[in-house]
Each structure stands twice: as C-alpha cells, then as structure tokens.
Amino acid sequence: MKLRILIIVLFYFIVGALCSQDIPFEKAFFTKEQRDGLKEAQKNIKEGDLVYELGPSVWPRAIEHYKKAYDFNPDNSLLNYKLGTCYLYSIHKSWALDFLKKAYQLNPSVNQKIHFFLAKAHHFKYEFDLAIKEFEKHKKVLINTGNQDQLLELSKMISDCRFAKKLVANPVRVWIDNLGPQINTKYPEYSPMINADESVIIFTTRRASGIGDDVDIEDLGYMEDIFSSYKDENGNWVKSVGFDENINTKSHDATSGFSNDGLTVFVYYGHKGMGDIYVSQKVDGKWSKAKSIGKKINGKSTHETSACLSFDGKKLYFSSNREGGYGKHDIWESSWDDQKMEWGEPVNMGPIINTKYDERGVYKHPDGKTMYFASNGHPGMGGYDIFYSKIQSNGIWEKPTNIGYPVSTPDDDVHFVMSASGKKGYYSSFREDGEGEKDLYVITFLGAKKIPLLNGEDNLLASVVAPIEEDLVQPKVKVNMKNLSILKGLVLDADTKIPVGSSIELIDNGTQTLVSEFTNDSESGKYILSLPAGKNYGIAVKSEGYLFHSENFDIPESAGFREYEKIIYLKK
C-alpha cells in the first residue's frame, strides 16, 4: 500500500516537473510528427525577432509572429518573456502579466529585467503592492551594476506606485466616454484640441487615409496627419476629415495648439529641424500655408512640441528641450512684440512647474489663470499624468496638482484640454475597450459626491402611527466651474444679412486699455471671445465701409461660467 502511494506521488511529481519544464524550440524535444510544426514555429520566431530587435515602439507588431510559435509550444521561457514585454507596449497591457509570470516560472533567470517587467505588468493592473515588490527585486539587480541613473528612475517608479494607491483610494467623480467612430479609428488618435465653445475639435491621427500615408520605417506606423471635426445642429460630431496640404505633408504632422476662436492652429513638424512648431491661420474660410513660428522659438538643435496662446493672444506657452531648463522638456513662455511683430525671447517657467524629467502638452485655459500640462516628473500614477496649476495675484504659480484618478492612470496620459466651462475635458488614452490603439475621450466632471439626507429617528418612528410630511431638500453639489464668460455669435451686414469680416477690439473699461484685438471668420461671420471674470469689458467691432459698433459686458469676479450669443449687425 505504501509503495503504491509512493508511486502515485512520484508520478504526479514527474508530471508536474514536465509541465513546468522550459522547452526549447529544438528537434530533440519534439516527435517526428511535430517537425513541420517546429519549422514553422522557428520561422515565426525569427520573423518576430526581426521586429523585436527594432525596439519597444514596434514590439506589438511582433506579437502575431510570436503567438503562432506560442500556439505550437507554450512552454518556452524566452518566448513567454518576449510576448509579455510586447503586450506591455500594446493596447492589451493587462495580458502581459500571465506571460511574464509563466516566463519566470519556467526560468527565473530568463532575463535580468524580468522583475522590472513583472513590476510594470502589476503596475498597469493596479496591483501596486506587488509592483513595488518586483521593483525592489530589480533594484537589487541594479545595485550590482552601479547604474545610478537607473536606480533613481526605479525609485521614482516605486514612489509613483505609492502615490497611485492614494489617488485610487480617493477618485475624482467623472464620466469618461469614447468620442466614437466619427473621431476614432483602429489607428492611433491623440493630441486633441478644442475651440472655446467645444464646437470644433482637431487632433493627430496615424490612419491610412491621410496625406502622410507612407509608413515610418522606425515604428512601421503610418505618418501622422491632422484631422478635424465639428458638431452638427444636434450636438453630435460629424465624420472627421484631414486638413489639406497647406498643413498636412507627406511626413509627420501633429497638432501642437489651437486658439480659443478656432482660427489659429499650431502644427508640429517632425521633419523641420529637430522638430519645430509652425502656425497657420484661417483666412476667408481657408487655412494658410503653415509657416515657422519664429527662430526665437524654434531652435536649430532643439525639439519644440506643444504650444498654446493666452486668452488675449499676447503670450505663447510651449514645450522645448532647449538649454537653460530644469529637465528634458520644460515649459517656456514668450511674449508677443507688437513693434517687431514676432515672439520675444522665451523665459523658463521655473522649478514650480518644471522638473528634471519631462513636461509637455501645455494648455492655457481661457480663464487666463489655469494651465494644464502633462508631466512624468511630478508625483503621479506612473508615466505621464495630467496636472494643473493656477497663477496667483502675485504672479507666482501654485504647486501643480495631479488632476486625479481615473483621468490620470498608470499609463501615459498626455495632451489634455479643458472646456471653457470647466465641466468637460478632452484627452487621449490607452483603454482596452477603445476603437483602436489610442483613442480620444471626453471627460465629464461631476463634482463631489452627494450626501443622502434621511428622515430623523423621531419622524421615522412617528410615521408608523401617522404619516408625517417632511420636505427633504438635498444640497446641490458644486462642480468647479470656471469664472469665465464666452461671447460668440455672428457679424452680419444689417441689410443683406451676409457675413462681414471684421476686427474686434477687446477693451478693459476700468483701465481704458486695449486688452487684445481679434478677427472673425470672414466667410461665416463667426466670432468667439473669452472674457475672464473680474472686469468690465468693451467690445468694439470695425470693418471697412461700415459704421463703428460697440458693446459693454460687466463680468463680476464670482460670475461663474456663462455663455452669451449675440449677432452683431453692422450698418453702412
């Protein structure tokens, strides 16, 4: 009897050992009947390796080859390791963990970075404590190498995991909705920009139908192009279309910024210099040929990416890796020179905003006070998170605040823009339920959670005998609305009702100074003005051959958000 039990135990031990054996793709480990399958698997591994060797940006494209080999032999540690790392850089990041765990189970020494990638996989699945444990194991490996830069980077990742636990425990109340197939495709869509009233959106895409339909040999994806969409009369986005050749080229073209009135677009050209910012303006219904924003902004050996304007158009904020910064890419500020008709020498926004890491995706809100940007240096959940800062009355920026989970995630969250009202935000994100690799989403901010009101104990007991009527009024939940007004409408000929191109002066009636000067869309007559609260404004509308027209708007400091529509009729 004892011998029989021993045999059974040994049998299961041997079977278990065989099941966890690291099986190489070699003839000795397969039968003659499996030789053809082995050759095909080896071929797929070679094809996958050709892609894998190009680097992480193209690793997801190796999955289809590795997966075919995996179907033949799922018990190879190196193949599981490569599949896991490939999935970490794909839209299906959550699938990486099982492959990496199996790779480690088959061979704990499969690769010296196995604990690092296991940590990343746990991190993406919000298993922060397990991620920290794996990061700590990898830290021991790095200590032996003496690589201080990587050790500092690893310490930052561990700190991000700890900070992420706090954010997830105290989430912001939001709805996050995909913008849908009119905007998103199976290809990447990112870097959304909106005008002040959310009626127009522009964004970057790498779809096959753009002007830049060639393939980038570095990551095997289509070249970037800029597309746009607008809302129809029902408030729905129409099918997005690409800009023409005045903006899009055969190379990489990406959204960099968009003015509040929707008449100025900043474009990132990857083929200009080291990557420069260009600008195009909408004139008579058509976009002008994009031209360089200027030598003081675009350096010969520097990389400039995102850009945005202040509400009055007099300040430019942009991201650059130029000398004199605090980290890799910093946010810089430049003022418009009315005499020279160019942007002035940039000034770094300082260590409150910038870190020794990366700050990108800058967006200045039309309230004139709040700036949003992406950073992987400030305390976050991992990768790039979204932050905001407000300028105080003394001109000093507040310490940036993480916008919170679930807007910020362990993955890269970049290029966030907030609606003028402060109720909605737009950004791109990796989500497994999306239309494609990266999609555009709208975020609706709901404010604090409502606290339910209950009947008092006395009333509840009394109601058993006789019903008691009691009006229970639940207090309204305050959503952080912006103190800002949007004035929009049309400028038309008073007699013919035909759109009229005009210049619009915005005047501070309190100081009798010109705040800024804008133009409307001469083809449609549309105009949009952002009026930050706390001032009495004068609006002066001028057009050659027409009489001068003026309006006054007093916007109190505590006015909240309001949107005004006004048709301005010009008389001759």
C-alpha positions as CSV (number, residue, x, y, z in Angstrom):
1,M,0.0,0.0,0.0
2,K,2.8,2.4,1.0
3,L,4.7,1.5,-2.2
4,R,1.6,2.3,-4.3
5,I,1.1,5.7,-2.7
6,L,4.8,6.5,-3.3
7,I,4.5,5.6,-6.9
8,I,1.5,7.9,-7.3
9,V,3.3,10.7,-5.6
10,L,6.3,10.3,-7.8
11,F,4.1,10.1,-10.9
12,Y,2.5,13.5,-10.1
13,F,5.8,15.0,-9.2
14,I,7.3,13.9,-12.6
15,V,4.2,15.2,-14.5
16,G,4.3,18.5,-12.6
17,A,8.0,18.8,-13.3
18,L,7.5,18.1,-17.0
19,C,4.6,20.6,-17.2
20,S,6.8,23.4,-15.8
21,Q,9.8,22.4,-18.0
22,D,11.4,25.1,-20.1
23,I,11.1,23.5,-23.6
24,P,13.4,24.9,-26.3
25,F,12.5,25.0,-29.9
26,E,14.8,22.1,-30.8
27,K,14.3,18.8,-32.6
28,A,15.3,16.7,-29.6
29,F,12.2,17.9,-27.6
30,F,9.6,17.0,-30.3
31,T,8.4,14.0,-32.2
32,K,8.9,13.4,-35.9
33,E,5.3,14.2,-36.5
34,Q,5.9,17.6,-34.9
35,R,8.9,18.5,-37.1
36,D,6.9,20.5,-39.7
37,G,5.2,22.5,-36.9
38,L,8.6,23.1,-35.3
39,K,10.0,24.5,-38.5
40,E,7.0,26.8,-38.9
41,A,7.3,27.9,-35.2
42,Q,11.1,28.6,-35.7
43,K,10.3,30.7,-38.8
44,N,7.7,32.7,-36.9
45,I,10.2,33.3,-34.0
46,K,12.8,34.6,-36.5
47,E,10.2,37.0,-38.1
48,G,9.2,38.2,-34.6
49,D,12.8,38.7,-33.6
50,L,13.4,40.9,-36.6
51,V,10.7,43.2,-35.4
52,Y,11.6,42.9,-31.7
53,E,15.1,44.0,-32.3
54,L,13.9,47.4,-33.6
55,G,12.9,48.4,-30.1
56,P,9.8,48.8,-27.8
57,S,7.9,51.2,-30.1
58,V,7.3,48.3,-32.6
59,W,7.2,45.3,-30.2
60,P,3.4,44.9,-30.5
61,R,3.9,44.1,-34.2
62,A,5.9,41.1,-33.2
63,I,3.0,39.6,-31.3
64,E,1.3,38.0,-34.3
65,H,4.5,36.0,-35.1
66,Y,5.3,35.1,-31.5
67,K,1.7,34.0,-30.9
68,K,1.9,31.4,-33.7
69,A,5.0,29.9,-32.2
70,Y,3.4,30.0,-28.8
71,D,0.4,28.0,-30.1
72,F,2.9,25.3,-31.0
73,N,4.9,25.4,-27.8
74,P,3.6,27.5,-24.9
75,D,6.3,26.3,-22.5
76,N,9.3,28.3,-23.6
77,S,10.5,30.9,-21.1
78,L,12.1,33.3,-23.6
79,L,9.1,33.3,-25.9
80,N,6.8,34.0,-22.9
81,Y,9.1,36.7,-21.8
82,K,9.0,38.4,-25.3
83,L,5.3,38.0,-25.6
84,G,4.8,39.6,-22.2
85,T,7.1,42.6,-22.9
86,C,5.4,43.0,-26.3
87,Y,1.9,43.2,-24.7
88,L,3.2,45.8,-22.2
89,Y,3.7,48.2,-25.1
90,S,0.4,47.3,-26.8
91,I,-3.2,48.3,-26.1
92,H,-3.7,45.0,-24.3
93,K,-1.3,45.7,-21.4
94,S,-3.3,43.6,-19.0
95,W,-2.4,40.5,-21.0
96,A,1.3,40.8,-20.3
97,L,1.3,39.6,-16.7
98,D,0.4,36.0,-17.4
99,F,3.1,35.6,-20.0
100,L,5.7,37.2,-17.8
101,K,4.7,35.1,-14.7
102,K,5.0,32.0,-16.8
103,A,8.4,33.0,-18.2
104,Y,9.7,33.4,-14.6
105,Q,8.1,30.1,-13.5
106,L,9.8,28.3,-16.4
107,N,13.1,30.0,-15.9
108,P,13.7,32.6,-13.1
109,S,16.9,33.7,-15.0
110,V,15.2,34.2,-18.3
111,N,16.3,37.8,-18.5
112,Q,17.9,40.2,-15.9
113,K,14.9,42.6,-16.4
114,I,12.2,40.0,-15.7
115,H,11.4,41.6,-12.3
116,F,11.3,45.0,-13.9
117,F,8.7,44.0,-16.5
118,L,6.8,41.9,-13.9
119,A,6.6,45.1,-11.8
120,K,5.4,47.1,-14.9
121,A,2.7,44.5,-15.6
122,H,1.4,44.6,-12.0
123,H,1.5,48.4,-12.1
124,F,-0.7,48.5,-15.2
125,K,-3.2,46.2,-13.5
126,Y,-3.3,48.5,-10.4
127,E,-1.6,45.9,-8.2
128,F,0.6,48.5,-6.7
129,D,2.0,46.5,-3.7
130,L,3.0,43.6,-6.0
131,A,4.6,46.1,-8.4
132,I,6.6,47.6,-5.6
133,K,7.9,44.2,-4.5
134,E,9.0,43.4,-8.1
135,F,10.6,46.8,-8.5
136,E,12.5,46.2,-5.2
137,K,13.8,42.9,-6.6
138,H,15.0,44.6,-9.7
139,K,16.6,47.3,-7.6
140,K,18.9,44.6,-6.1
141,V,20.0,43.7,-9.7
142,L,20.7,47.4,-10.5
143,I,22.7,47.9,-7.3
144,N,25.2,45.4,-8.6
145,T,25.6,47.3,-11.8
146,G,26.2,50.6,-10.1
147,N,24.0,52.4,-12.6
148,Q,22.8,55.4,-10.5
149,D,20.6,56.9,-13.2
150,Q,18.6,53.7,-13.5
151,L,18.4,53.4,-9.7
152,L,17.0,56.9,-9.5
153,E,14.5,56.1,-12.2
154,L,13.4,53.0,-10.4
155,S,13.0,54.9,-7.1
156,K,10.7,57.3,-9.0
157,M,8.6,54.3,-10.2
158,I,8.3,53.0,-6.7
159,S,7.2,56.4,-5.5
160,D,4.6,56.6,-8.3
161,C,3.1,53.2,-7.1
162,R,2.7,54.6,-3.6
163,F,1.2,57.8,-4.8
164,A,-1.1,55.9,-7.1
165,K,-2.6,54.0,-4.2
166,K,-3.6,57.3,-2.6
167,L,-5.2,58.6,-5.8
168,V,-7.1,55.4,-6.5
169,A,-8.4,55.5,-2.9
170,N,-9.8,59.0,-3.5
171,P,-11.0,59.1,-7.1
172,V,-12.5,62.1,-8.7
173,R,-16.1,61.7,-9.9
174,V,-16.1,61.7,-13.6
175,W,-17.6,60.0,-16.6
176,I,-15.1,59.1,-19.3
177,D,-16.7,58.4,-22.7
178,N,-15.1,57.5,-26.0
179,L,-15.8,60.1,-28.7
180,G,-16.9,57.3,-31.0
181,P,-16.2,56.1,-34.6
182,Q,-16.8,59.5,-36.2
183,I,-13.5,60.5,-34.5
184,N,-11.7,57.3,-33.5
185,T,-10.5,54.5,-35.8
186,K,-8.4,51.3,-35.4
187,Y,-5.4,53.5,-35.7
188,P,-3.9,55.9,-33.0
189,E,-5.7,59.2,-32.4
190,Y,-4.3,61.6,-29.9
191,S,-3.4,65.2,-29.0
192,P,-7.0,66.7,-29.2
193,M,-7.5,70.4,-29.2
194,I,-10.8,72.3,-29.0
195,N,-12.0,75.8,-29.5
196,A,-13.6,77.8,-26.7
197,D,-17.2,76.6,-27.2
198,E,-16.3,72.9,-28.0
199,S,-17.9,73.2,-31.4
200,V,-14.6,72.2,-33.3
201,I,-12.0,69.6,-32.4
202,I,-8.7,69.0,-34.1
203,F,-6.4,66.0,-33.4
204,T,-3.5,63.9,-34.6
205,T,-4.0,60.5,-36.2
206,R,-1.9,57.8,-37.8
207,R,-4.6,56.4,-40.1
208,A,-4.1,55.1,-43.6
209,S,-6.3,57.7,-45.3
210,G,-4.2,60.8,-44.6
211,I,-1.8,62.7,-46.9
212,G,1.0,61.2,-45.0
213,D,0.0,57.6,-45.9
214,D,3.6,56.4,-46.1
215,V,5.0,54.1,-43.4
216,D,7.5,55.3,-40.9
217,I,10.4,52.8,-41.0
218,E,11.2,53.4,-37.3
219,D,7.9,52.1,-35.9
220,L,6.2,50.8,-39.0
221,G,3.1,53.0,-38.5
222,Y,1.6,55.5,-40.9
223,M,2.8,59.1,-40.8
224,E,1.0,61.5,-38.6
225,D,-1.7,63.8,-40.1
226,I,-4.0,66.4,-38.5
227,F,-7.8,65.8,-38.8
228,S,-10.8,67.8,-37.6
229,S,-14.5,67.5,-36.9
230,Y,-17.3,69.8,-35.8
231,K,-20.6,69.4,-34.1
232,D,-23.8,69.3,-36.1
233,E,-27.0,71.0,-35.2
234,N,-27.8,68.1,-32.8
235,G,-24.5,68.4,-31.0
236,N,-23.0,65.3,-32.5
237,W,-19.5,65.1,-34.0
238,V,-19.5,64.7,-37.8
239,K,-17.1,62.4,-39.7
240,S,-13.6,63.7,-39.2
241,V,-11.6,64.8,-42.3
242,G,-8.0,65.7,-42.8
243,F,-6.6,69.2,-43.3
244,D,-5.3,70.0,-46.8
245,E,-1.7,70.2,-48.0
246,N,-1.3,73.7,-46.5
247,I,-1.0,71.9,-43.2
248,N,-0.6,68.2,-43.7
249,T,2.5,66.9,-45.5
250,K,4.0,63.5,-46.6
251,S,5.9,63.4,-43.3
252,H,4.9,63.7,-39.6
253,D,2.4,66.5,-38.9
254,A,0.8,66.8,-35.4
255,T,-1.5,69.1,-33.5
256,S,0.5,71.4,-31.3
257,G,-2.1,74.0,-30.3
258,F,-5.4,75.7,-31.2
259,S,-6.6,79.2,-30.4
260,N,-9.9,79.8,-28.5
261,D,-11.6,81.2,-31.5
262,G,-10.6,78.3,-33.7
263,L,-8.8,80.5,-36.3
264,T,-5.2,79.7,-35.4
265,V,-3.6,76.3,-35.4
266,F,-0.1,75.4,-34.2
267,V,1.4,72.4,-36.0
268,Y,4.3,70.2,-35.0
269,Y,6.5,69.2,-38.0
270,G,8.8,66.4,-37.2
271,H,10.8,66.9,-40.4
272,K,11.6,70.5,-39.7
273,G,14.9,71.0,-37.7
274,M,14.8,68.6,-34.7
275,G,11.1,69.0,-34.6
276,D,9.6,72.6,-34.8
277,I,6.3,74.5,-34.3
278,Y,4.6,76.0,-37.3
279,V,1.5,78.2,-37.4
280,S,-1.5,78.5,-39.8
281,Q,-4.4,80.9,-39.7
282,K,-7.9,80.6,-41.2
283,V,-8.5,83.4,-43.7
284,D,-11.6,83.7,-45.8
285,G,-12.6,80.1,-44.9
286,K,-9.2,78.6,-45.8
287,W,-6.2,77.6,-43.8
288,S,-3.0,79.5,-44.8
289,K,0.3,77.7,-45.6
290,A,1.8,76.9,-42.3
291,K,5.0,78.9,-41.5
292,S,7.6,78.7,-38.8
293,I,6.6,80.4,-35.5
294,G,10.0,82.1,-35.4
295,K,13.7,81.5,-34.8
296,K,13.4,82.5,-31.1
297,I,11.0,79.7,-30.5
298,N,12.3,77.0,-32.9
299,G,16.0,76.3,-32.2
300,K,18.4,74.7,-34.7
301,S,19.2,71.8,-32.4
302,T,16.2,71.8,-30.1
303,H,12.9,70.0,-30.0
304,E,9.7,72.0,-29.7
305,T,6.4,70.3,-29.3
306,S,3.1,71.6,-27.9
307,A,2.2,75.3,-27.9
308,C,-0.8,77.4,-26.8
309,L,-1.9,81.0,-26.5
310,S,-3.1,83.0,-23.6
311,F,-6.8,84.2,-23.8
312,D,-5.7,87.6,-25.2
313,G,-3.2,86.1,-27.7
314,K,-0.2,88.0,-26.2
315,K,1.6,85.1,-24.6
316,L,2.8,81.8,-26.0
317,Y,3.5,78.8,-23.9
318,F,5.4,75.9,-25.4
319,S,7.4,72.8,-24.5
320,S,11.1,72.6,-25.5
321,N,14.3,70.7,-24.6
322,R,16.5,73.9,-25.1
323,E,19.4,74.7,-22.8
324,G,18.7,76.6,-19.6
325,G,15.9,74.3,-18.5
326,Y,15.4,72.1,-15.4
327,G,14.9,68.8,-17.2
328,K,14.4,67.1,-20.5
329,H,11.5,69.1,-21.9
330,D,10.4,72.2,-20.0
331,I,7.5,74.6,-20.4
332,W,8.6,78.1,-21.6
333,E,6.8,81.4,-22.0
334,S,7.2,84.1,-24.7
335,S,5.5,87.5,-25.1
336,W,4.4,89.0,-28.4
337,D,6.4,92.0,-29.5
338,D,4.0,94.4,-31.2
339,Q,6.8,96.5,-32.7
340,K,8.8,93.7,-34.2
341,M,5.7,91.6,-34.9
342,E,7.4,88.5,-33.5
343,W,7.6,86.4,-30.4
344,G,10.2,87.5,-27.9
345,E,13.0,85.6,-26.1
346,P,11.5,82.6,-24.2
347,V,11.6,82.5,-20.4
348,N,11.6,79.3,-18.5
349,M,8.5,78.9,-16.2
350,G,10.7,77.8,-13.3
351,P,11.0,74.9,-10.9
352,I,7.5,75.1,-9.6
353,I,6.2,73.9,-13.0
354,N,9.2,72.2,-14.5
355,T,11.1,69.1,-13.1
356,K,14.2,67.3,-14.0
357,Y,12.0,65.0,-16.1
358,D,9.5,65.9,-18.9
359,E,6.8,68.5,-19.1
360,R,4.7,68.5,-22.3
361,G,1.2,69.0,-23.6
362,V,0.8,72.5,-22.3
363,Y,-2.7,74.1,-22.5
364,K,-3.6,77.6,-21.1
365,H,-7.2,77.8,-20.2
366,P,-9.2,80.7,-21.5
367,D,-9.9,81.8,-17.9
368,G,-6.5,83.4,-18.1
369,K,-5.4,81.7,-14.8
370,T,-5.2,78.0,-15.1
371,M,-2.6,76.0,-17.0
372,Y,-2.8,72.2,-17.7
373,F,0.1,70.1,-18.8
374,A,1.5,66.5,-18.7
375,S,4.4,65.5,-16.6
376,N,6.3,62.4,-15.6
377,G,8.2,64.3,-13.0
378,H,5.6,65.5,-10.5
379,P,4.1,62.9,-8.2
380,G,1.8,60.7,-10.3
381,M,0.5,57.2,-11.0
382,G,3.2,56.3,-13.5
383,G,4.2,57.5,-17.0
384,Y,2.8,60.9,-17.9
385,D,-0.1,62.3,-15.7
386,I,-2.2,65.4,-16.1
387,F,-1.5,68.3,-13.8
388,Y,-2.9,71.8,-13.4
389,S,-1.6,75.0,-11.8
390,K,-3.1,78.4,-11.2
391,I,-1.3,81.7,-11.3
392,Q,-1.8,83.8,-8.1
393,S,-2.3,87.5,-7.8
394,N,1.4,88.0,-7.1
395,G,2.3,86.3,-10.4
396,I,3.6,83.1,-8.8
397,W,2.3,79.8,-10.0
398,E,0.8,77.4,-7.4
399,K,2.4,74.0,-6.9
400,P,0.9,71.7,-9.6
401,T,-1.9,69.4,-8.6
402,N,-2.5,66.0,-10.2
403,I,-5.9,66.0,-11.8
404,G,-6.6,62.6,-10.1
405,Y,-7.7,59.1,-10.9
406,P,-9.3,57.9,-13.2
407,V,-8.2,60.7,-15.5
408,S,-4.6,60.0,-14.6
409,T,-3.7,56.3,-15.0
410,P,-0.5,54.2,-14.7
411,D,-0.1,54.6,-18.5
412,D,0.9,57.8,-20.4
413,D,-1.9,60.4,-20.3
414,V,-0.9,63.4,-22.4
415,H,-2.5,66.4,-24.2
416,F,-5.4,67.3,-22.0
417,V,-7.6,70.3,-22.8
418,M,-10.4,71.6,-20.5
419,S,-13.6,73.2,-21.8
420,A,-14.2,76.8,-21.1
421,S,-16.9,75.9,-18.6
422,G,-14.6,73.5,-16.6
423,K,-17.3,70.8,-16.9
424,K,-15.6,68.7,-19.6
425,G,-12.1,67.7,-20.6
426,Y,-10.7,66.0,-23.7
427,Y,-7.7,63.8,-23.9
428,S,-6.2,60.7,-25.5
429,S,-5.7,57.4,-23.6
430,F,-4.9,53.7,-24.0
431,R,-8.0,51.8,-23.0
432,E,-8.8,48.2,-23.9
433,D,-12.4,49.0,-24.8
434,G,-11.4,51.6,-27.3
435,E,-11.8,51.7,-31.1
436,G,-8.1,51.3,-31.6
437,E,-4.5,51.6,-30.3
438,K,-5.2,55.0,-28.7
439,D,-8.4,56.9,-28.7
440,L,-9.9,60.3,-27.9
441,Y,-12.2,60.6,-24.8
442,V,-14.4,63.3,-23.3
443,I,-14.3,63.6,-19.5
444,T,-17.4,64.9,-17.7
445,F,-16.5,66.3,-14.2
446,L,-19.4,65.6,-11.7
447,G,-18.2,67.3,-8.6
448,A,-18.3,66.0,-5.1
449,K,-20.5,63.0,-4.2
450,K,-23.9,63.9,-2.9
451,I,-24.6,63.1,0.8
452,P,-28.0,61.4,1.2
453,L,-30.5,63.0,3.6
454,L,-32.5,60.7,5.8
455,N,-35.6,61.2,8.0
456,G,-34.8,61.8,11.6
457,E,-35.4,58.9,14.0
458,D,-38.3,60.7,15.7
459,N,-40.1,61.3,12.4
460,L,-39.4,57.7,11.3
461,L,-41.0,56.3,14.5
462,A,-43.9,58.7,14.3
463,S,-44.6,57.8,10.7
464,V,-45.6,54.3,11.9
465,V,-48.5,55.8,13.7
466,A,-49.3,58.7,11.4
467,P,-47.5,59.8,8.2
468,I,-45.5,63.0,8.6
469,E,-44.8,65.1,5.6
470,E,-41.3,66.4,5.5
471,D,-39.6,68.2,2.7
472,L,-36.1,67.0,2.3
473,V,-34.0,69.2,0.1
474,Q,-30.7,67.8,-0.8
475,P,-28.0,70.4,-1.2
476,K,-26.7,71.0,-4.7
477,V,-23.3,69.5,-5.4
478,K,-20.9,72.2,-6.5
479,V,-19.0,71.5,-9.8
480,N,-15.8,73.6,-10.0
481,M,-17.0,75.9,-12.8
482,K,-14.6,78.5,-14.3
483,N,-15.2,82.2,-13.7
484,L,-15.3,83.0,-17.3
485,S,-17.8,84.1,-20.0
486,I,-17.8,83.2,-23.6
487,L,-19.2,85.7,-26.1
488,K,-19.9,84.2,-29.5
489,G,-22.1,84.9,-32.5
490,L,-22.0,86.4,-36.0
491,V,-21.1,89.7,-37.6
492,L,-23.5,90.4,-40.4
493,D,-24.4,93.2,-42.8
494,A,-27.5,94.9,-41.3
495,D,-29.3,95.0,-44.6
496,T,-28.2,91.9,-46.6
497,K,-27.5,89.6,-43.5
498,I,-24.4,88.5,-45.3
499,P,-21.3,87.7,-43.1
500,V,-18.9,90.5,-42.7
501,G,-15.1,90.1,-42.0
502,S,-14.2,92.5,-39.2
503,S,-11.7,93.3,-36.5
504,I,-12.8,93.1,-32.8
505,E,-11.1,95.1,-30.1
506,L,-11.4,93.9,-26.5
507,I,-11.0,96.8,-24.1
508,D,-10.7,96.9,-20.3
509,N,-13.1,99.7,-19.5
510,G,-11.7,100.0,-16.0
511,T,-8.2,101.0,-17.2
512,Q,-9.2,102.1,-20.7
513,T,-6.6,99.9,-22.2
514,L,-6.7,97.6,-25.2
515,V,-6.6,94.0,-24.0
516,S,-6.3,92.5,-27.4
517,E,-7.5,92.6,-31.0
518,F,-9.1,89.7,-32.9
519,T,-10.6,89.0,-36.3
520,N,-13.7,86.9,-37.0
521,D,-14.1,84.3,-39.7
522,S,-14.9,86.4,-42.7
523,E,-16.6,83.5,-44.6
524,S,-19.1,82.6,-41.9
525,G,-19.1,85.8,-39.8
526,K,-18.5,83.7,-36.7
527,Y,-16.6,85.1,-33.7
528,I,-15.7,83.7,-30.3
529,L,-14.2,85.8,-27.4
530,S,-13.1,84.6,-24.0
531,L,-13.8,87.1,-21.2
532,P,-12.1,86.2,-17.9
533,A,-14.2,87.3,-14.9
534,G,-13.5,90.3,-12.7
535,K,-13.5,93.0,-15.4
536,N,-15.8,95.4,-17.3
537,Y,-15.2,94.9,-21.0
538,G,-15.8,97.0,-24.0
539,I,-16.2,95.3,-27.4
540,A,-15.5,97.4,-30.5
541,V,-16.3,95.9,-33.9
542,K,-14.9,97.6,-37.0
543,S,-15.0,96.8,-40.7
544,E,-14.1,99.0,-43.7
545,G,-17.2,100.7,-45.2
546,Y,-19.3,100.1,-42.0
547,L,-20.1,102.2,-39.0
548,F,-18.4,101.5,-35.7
549,H,-20.3,99.2,-33.3
550,S,-19.7,98.8,-29.6
551,E,-21.0,96.7,-26.7
552,N,-20.2,96.6,-22.9
553,F,-20.0,93.5,-20.8
554,D,-19.5,93.6,-17.0
555,I,-18.2,90.2,-15.7
556,P,-18.1,90.1,-11.9
557,E,-15.4,88.1,-10.2
558,S,-17.9,85.5,-8.9
559,A,-20.0,85.2,-12.1
560,G,-19.1,81.6,-12.7
561,F,-19.3,80.4,-16.3
562,R,-21.7,82.0,-18.7
563,E,-22.1,81.8,-22.5
564,Y,-23.6,84.6,-24.4
565,E,-24.7,84.6,-28.1
566,K,-25.1,87.8,-29.9
567,I,-25.5,88.7,-33.6
568,I,-23.8,92.0,-34.4
569,Y,-25.3,93.9,-37.3
570,L,-23.1,96.4,-39.0
571,K,-24.6,99.4,-40.7
572,K,-23.1,101.4,-43.6
